[in-house]
Amino acid sequence: MARARFNIFTPTYWSLVLLVVSFHSLQPAASAAPADILHPTFSADIASLVYSNCAVCHREGEAAPFSLLSYRDVQKHARQIVELTSRKVMPPWKPDAASPHFIGERRLSDGQIEMLKRWVDQGCAEGNPAAEPQPPKFTAGWQLGEPDMTVSMADMYTLAAEGRDVYRCFVIPVHIPAGKYLKAVEYRPQLRKIVHHAVLTTMSERDAQKRLDAEPAGTGPGFSSGLAAPGDRLPGPLGIWVPGKDVLPLPRGYAFRWPGSQVLVLQLHLHPDGKVEQERSTVGLYFTDEKPRGAVQVVLLFNKEVNIAPGEKEFTLRASQTLKYDADVVGLFPHMHLLGRTVTLTATLPDGATAPVLSISDWDFNWQGYYQPAAPLHLPAGTRLDCVWTFDNSPQNPANPSNPPKRVRFGEQTTNEMGAMIMDVIATSK
């Protein structure tokens, strides 16, 4: 079959996306390092790679454990950088090169990785400091400016120093002014290093109170949950936060009408870091007066027929769905647990041509992402979407939580498994 190109450039979303994405988060595909750079220096060759691909997380106040905003920073961690980039562990960008480009893409080519190694092997030469590019400037405070409203967790949550990861939901009352619609959301953890990801949903005040009342005494504020966040996720990029993700509004002409008698439920996936920590997150809300002309919709591909025998190296799940309308893709959120190894989403267009939508050949539960196309990605009505997930339940899988391996079935605990692909879209025809 012929491979198709996404060739319909719709302005509804993308003109706004390209305006708000900062220079450090919209990276072109990595190019090979020039062959004639036999003696690279930090100032001339290395600084730009590190600043473009690492600094968004490796800076004060972000999730990474150390900063990489100067020659001394990079020199101190040079051997570690070479080891992790050679193993393709860092930058932690999971989509394969065959996927379309996504906002926030951080990827090093083999040539660039070899140049880093050459630089370290030759002694980490600094070069001319005057020729070094300026470290990137990051917006202080709120990324989209001062929010129209800020809300916070009512109480501090204390996370134990050790033990299992925690999935905890915090109920936050929200009162949207009359005539206002939610355009953008910015989630801000107090301590980013313990927040793996956040999901923002709405839930009826009554149902949320029932969950709170049922919580055992002494467990702290909020209520416990599984991996699936309760309630209805806020649409598109508003409902999911992962470290390094850019803050983007809903597409132009689209906003969220807050349901009556609904509260905000903030689900946090928290992981212990070896000492007792406290978290009290804040959420900034941005409004518009413009009535939404439509809604961001969810296309869900899901398979829970999980029955993975101990030792099975390539258990496969599949799911398919055919679009009934033309759609612009807003974002993609794949999900598996610890045994997940690969996930691919392929579009077969009405004319029979195929095109990759997302491909991850080295799944890592610790680096899940919400992937927003960096260029228009349009799918016509009649497109068939096929998603394939694979899992490795062998002893050779370093992420396997059981030794020896145990039979694994569907469930929400990290020791269970599932195959899910959330695709947020705008319907451009009905």
VOGU-3710 file (C-alpha; in Angstrom, 3 decimals, decimal comma):
1> mararfnift> 0,000/0,000/0,000  1,112/3,549/-0,649  2,063/5,639/2,356  -0,088/8,755/2,666  0,882/12,216/3,737  -1,294/14,377/5,971  -1,858/17,160/3,474  -4,814/19,216/4,644  -3,682/22,303/6,533  -6,607/23,443/8,628
11> ptywslvllv> -6,269/26,754/10,506  -8,644/26,051/13,374  -5,990/24,893/15,812  -2,568/25,183/14,352  -2,244/28,911/13,806  -2,720/29,417/17,533  -0,458/26,510/18,486  2,456/27,854/16,501  2,099/31,263/18,101  2,249/30,073/21,691
21> vsfhslqpaa> 4,901/27,359/21,498  8,217/28,631/22,818  11,422/28,120/20,871  12,748/25,488/23,230  9,756/23,208/22,901  9,153/23,017/19,144  12,253/21,325/17,852  12,829/20,198/14,269  13,967/16,677/13,625  17,543/16,215/14,765
31> saapadilhp> 20,133/16,334/12,011  23,355/14,410/11,908  26,436/16,066/13,317  28,720/17,332/10,549  31,401/14,768/9,806  34,179/17,338/9,916  33,639/18,242/13,602  36,561/16,185/14,767  37,363/18,334/17,804  34,042/19,632/19,155
41> tfsadiaslv> 33,930/22,255/21,866  31,178/23,124/24,279  30,807/26,686/23,066  30,648/25,896/19,359  28,987/22,489/19,238  27,702/21,009/22,503  25,913/23,889/24,207  23,233/24,212/21,535  22,419/20,480/21,740  22,101/20,522/25,508
51> ysncavchre> 20,158/23,786/25,675  17,678/22,654/23,017  17,093/19,111/24,228  17,829/18,992/27,964  17,359/22,381/29,619  13,562/22,352/29,584  13,702/19,782/32,424  17,308/20,167/33,627  16,922/23,502/35,393  16,038/24,797/38,815
61> geaapfslls> 12,529/23,898/39,927  11,903/21,237/37,267  11,695/17,448/37,508  15,317/16,640/36,578  17,767/16,158/39,488  20,378/18,690/38,302  20,738/21,736/36,077  22,440/21,802/32,661  22,523/25,529/31,954  26,278/26,132/31,920
71> yrdvqkharq> 29,551/24,614/30,780  30,428/23,628/34,368  27,058/21,907/34,814  27,491/19,852/31,660  31,174/19,082/32,294  30,324/17,757/35,770  27,812/15,275/34,347  29,535/14,651/30,997  30,164/10,909/31,388  26,636/10,353/32,616
81> iveltsrkvm> 25,239/12,318/29,675  27,173/10,201/27,188  26,081/6,956/28,831  22,383/7,877/28,888  22,261/9,412/25,414  24,124/6,427/23,941  21,495/4,122/25,430  18,748/6,450/24,126  17,476/6,868/27,680  17,907/10,623/27,392
91> ppwkpdaasp> 16,410/12,807/26,121  13,317/10,859/27,236  11,498/11,222/23,930  9,575/8,066/23,159  7,931/8,511/19,712  10,006/6,913/16,962  11,401/8,930/14,073  8,718/7,383/11,829  6,029/9,240/13,777  4,930/12,740/12,772
101> hfigerrlsd> 6,735/15,556/14,588  5,196/16,582/17,893  5,365/19,745/19,985  8,133/19,486/22,563  10,148/16,989/20,494  13,614/16,389/21,898  15,692/13,899/19,967  19,414/13,425/19,225  20,643/11,823/16,031  23,305/9,114/16,059
111> gqiemlkrwv> 25,751/11,679/14,710  25,030/14,090/17,544  25,409/11,318/20,129  28,752/10,365/18,598  29,850/14,009/18,735  29,001/14,157/22,449  31,086/11,046/23,053  33,984/12,468/21,043  33,812/15,704/23,044  33,990/13,820/26,356
121> dqgcaegnpa> 36,746/11,452/25,188  38,830/14,477/24,155  38,548/16,131/27,570  35,372/18,264/27,391  36,984/21,296/25,747  35,139/24,516/26,564  36,207/26,480/23,492  35,738/30,232/23,298  33,264/31,294/26,027  32,394/34,389/24,008
131> aepqppkfta> 31,067/32,158/21,229  28,802/30,152/23,521  25,074/30,645/22,865  23,073/32,144/25,686  21,244/29,595/27,834  17,535/29,524/27,018  15,271/31,930/28,856  12,215/30,376/30,409  9,126/32,319/31,282  9,033/32,976/34,995
141> gwqlgepdmt> 5,769/32,217/36,715  2,668/31,438/34,674  3,502/30,405/31,123  0,427/32,063/29,582  0,503/35,135/31,796  -1,507/35,812/34,933  -4,534/33,469/35,080  -8,059/34,801/35,352  -8,528/32,552/38,367  -6,264/30,376/40,504
151> vsmadmytla> -7,427/27,483/42,666  -5,418/25,218/44,940  -5,655/22,044/46,959  -7,298/22,956/50,250  -4,708/21,128/52,329  -1,147/19,929/52,085  -0,717/16,245/51,257  2,166/14,402/52,946  3,878/11,719/50,865  5,761/8,979/52,693
161> aegrdvyrcf> 9,488/8,660/52,076  9,204/5,138/50,687  6,645/2,646/49,457  4,372/2,278/46,457  3,426/5,104/44,137  0,306/6,979/45,192  -2,717/7,862/43,038  -4,587/10,526/44,983  -7,532/12,730/44,024  -8,098/16,181/45,468
171> vipvhipagk> -11,456/17,965/45,214  -11,314/21,678/44,402  -14,486/23,817/44,150  -14,559/25,981/41,021  -17,063/28,747/40,311  -16,758/30,024/36,740  -18,262/33,526/36,277  -21,418/33,745/34,185  -20,712/34,167/30,490  -17,158/32,824/30,777
181> ylkaveyrpq> -15,740/29,679/29,170  -12,548/27,808/29,989  -9,893/28,364/27,314  -6,674/27,142/28,929  -5,408/25,514/32,107  -1,969/25,579/33,668  -1,190/23,048/36,364  1,641/23,894/38,764  2,905/21,328/41,264  4,609/22,609/44,363
191> lrkivhhavl> 7,295/19,930/44,156  7,717/18,667/40,595  10,141/15,882/41,414  7,460/13,819/43,181  4,632/14,397/40,653  4,786/11,821/37,853  1,709/13,209/36,095  -1,614/14,911/36,786  -5,095/14,398/35,323  -7,741/17,110/35,675
201> ttmserdaqk> -11,389/16,050/35,577  -14,828/17,314/36,545  -17,197/15,436/38,845  -20,520/16,233/40,428  -20,149/17,761/43,865  -22,361/15,014/45,277  -20,293/12,160/43,851  -17,037/13,772/44,941  -18,334/14,163/48,496  -19,344/10,493/48,563
211> rldaepagtg> -15,794/9,525/47,629  -14,390/11,774/50,334  -16,809/10,442/52,976  -15,882/6,850/52,142  -12,182/7,462/52,662  -10,766/5,873/55,846  -9,952/8,315/58,620  -6,357/9,418/58,916  -5,394/8,899/55,286  -4,983/12,595/54,609
221> pgfssglaap> -6,842/14,990/52,325  -8,502/13,743/49,139  -9,368/10,173/48,241  -7,478/7,249/46,761  -8,003/6,086/43,193  -6,645/3,649/40,681  -4,761/4,620/37,566  -8,009/5,717/35,889  -8,926/9,207/37,057  -12,575/9,464/38,161
231> gdrlpgplgi> -14,898/11,929/36,433  -14,752/13,483/32,971  -11,325/14,644/31,813  -11,008/18,290/30,805  -10,804/18,405/27,002  -7,653/18,191/24,910  -4,415/19,506/26,419  -6,290/20,961/29,429  -6,780/17,603/31,124  -3,291/16,065/31,236
241> wvpgkdvlpl> 0,013/17,332/32,655  3,393/15,600/32,409  6,828/17,145/33,136  8,129/19,191/30,208  4,709/19,529/28,565  3,942/22,936/27,071  0,900/24,858/28,231  -1,410/25,276/25,251  -4,965/26,582/25,006  -7,819/24,839/23,265
251> prgyafrwpg> -8,008/25,397/19,507  -9,179/28,762/18,230  -12,951/29,018/18,486  -13,143/26,227/21,057  -13,585/26,461/24,810  -15,062/24,421/27,643  -18,470/25,180/29,107  -18,106/24,277/32,793  -20,907/21,897/33,822  -23,204/23,115/36,575
261> sqvlvlqlhl> -22,693/21,717/40,100  -19,329/20,244/39,104  -16,096/20,425/41,047  -12,558/20,089/39,767  -10,906/16,790/40,662  -7,126/16,808/40,484  -5,641/13,324/40,321  -1,924/13,194/41,114  0,384/10,265/40,496  2,997/10,752/43,232
271> hpdgkveqer> 6,210/8,772/43,631  8,308/8,720/46,844  11,820/10,137/46,580  13,425/8,762/49,734  12,268/11,426/52,183  8,960/12,705/53,480  7,621/15,372/51,105  4,583/17,627/50,981  2,536/18,689/47,966  -0,098/21,375/47,512
281> stvglyftde> -0,703/21,977/43,825  -2,198/25,051/42,168  -4,195/25,335/38,935  -4,486/28,501/36,838  -7,666/28,957/34,780  -7,924/31,149/31,666  -11,309/32,286/30,359  -12,817/33,588/27,167  -16,097/35,389/26,491  -16,433/33,706/23,105
291> kprgavqvvl> -19,024/30,962/23,036  -17,479/27,688/21,855  -18,495/26,689/18,362  -18,001/23,040/19,150  -16,279/20,620/21,465  -13,055/18,660/21,439  -14,065/15,017/21,183  -12,381/11,819/22,297  -11,679/8,840/20,084  -10,812/5,947/22,385
301> lfnkevniap> -9,089/2,747/21,309  -9,055/0,329/24,213  -8,504/-3,359/24,863  -8,758/-5,068/28,234  -8,497/-8,675/27,025  -5,304/-9,139/28,991  -4,068/-12,605/29,922  -0,271/-12,656/29,799  1,371/-15,933/30,778  4,557/-15,892/32,876
311> gekeftlras> 7,568/-15,692/30,574  5,635/-14,545/27,487  7,832/-12,035/25,675  5,453/-10,581/23,073  1,823/-10,615/24,113  -0,232/-8,485/21,685  -3,437/-6,468/22,008  -5,260/-4,786/19,112  -8,097/-2,305/18,715  -9,585/-0,568/15,684
321> qtlkydadvv> -12,099/2,171/15,013  -13,327/3,926/11,873  -13,924/7,681/11,892  -17,427/8,735/10,914  -16,381/12,345/10,290  -13,431/14,454/9,109  -11,204/15,240/12,073  -8,175/17,323/13,045  -6,025/15,566/15,655  -5,427/17,710/18,741
331> glfphmhllg> -3,406/15,278/20,822  -2,593/11,635/21,584  -2,182/9,899/24,939  -1,104/6,225/24,799  -1,198/4,166/27,967  0,117/0,831/29,210  1,704/-0,253/32,478  5,070/-1,742/33,415  5,097/-4,675/30,986  4,340/-2,494/27,954
341> rtvtltatlp> 7,007/-2,569/25,245  5,615/-1,053/22,035  2,568/0,827/20,790  1,679/1,869/17,241  -1,287/3,788/15,869  -1,742/3,627/12,101  -4,311/5,358/9,895  -5,640/3,658/6,785  -7,257/6,348/4,647  -10,369/5,774/2,530
351> dgatapvlsi> -8,233/5,349/-0,604  -6,280/2,521/1,049  -3,099/4,496/1,713  -1,580/4,181/5,164  0,117/6,711/7,414  1,784/6,482/10,837  0,077/8,494/13,558  2,222/7,415/16,530  4,882/4,750/17,024  6,764/3,983/20,255
361> sdwdfnwqgy> 9,147/1,015/20,164  10,603/1,490/23,667  7,691/2,139/26,016  8,586/3,374/29,488  5,880/3,695/32,135  7,903/6,462/33,799  7,894/8,646/30,666  4,331/8,759/29,435  3,428/11,776/27,317  0,580/13,679/25,748
371> yqpaaplhlp> 1,662/14,158/22,127  0,400/17,169/20,187  1,198/17,276/16,449  3,549/20,109/15,496  1,931/20,433/12,066  -1,670/19,941/10,945  -2,743/16,323/11,077  -6,085/15,785/9,343  -7,943/12,493/8,990  -10,886/12,226/6,569
381> agtrldcvwt> -14,123/10,447/7,356  -13,799/6,726/6,709  -10,242/6,539/8,047  -9,627/3,302/9,943  -7,445/3,624/13,027  -5,547/0,517/14,112  -3,697/0,404/17,427  -1,352/-2,410/18,448  0,212/-2,809/21,901  2,830/-5,407/22,874
391> fdnspqnpan> 3,919/-6,576/26,339  6,910/-8,475/27,740  6,307/-10,651/30,814  9,685/-12,365/30,710  12,441/-12,220/33,352  14,545/-10,307/30,816  12,230/-7,286/31,026  13,900/-5,016/33,625  10,575/-3,272/34,282  8,816/-6,526/35,227
401> psnppkrvrf> 7,565/-6,024/38,802  7,463/-9,777/39,534  10,450/-12,086/39,955  9,723/-14,743/38,914  7,082/-13,450/36,485  3,404/-13,998/37,336  0,332/-14,243/35,120  -0,963/-10,724/34,455  -4,538/-9,725/33,722  -6,429/-6,515/33,091
411> geqttnemga> -6,660/-3,989/35,931  -5,818/-0,494/37,145  -2,914/-1,366/39,430  0,565/-0,953/37,995  1,060/-4,729/38,304  -1,984/-5,268/36,029  -2,046/-4,298/32,346  -4,208/-2,620/29,720  -3,953/-1,159/26,239  -5,344/2,336/25,759
421> mimdviatsk> -4,984/5,124/23,216  -6,799/8,431/23,767  -6,992/10,604/20,655  -8,459/14,088/21,093  -9,919/15,489/17,863  -11,958/18,316/16,419  -14,692/17,155/14,088  -14,510/19,276/10,924  -17,542/17,634/9,328  -20,482/15,545/10,511
//
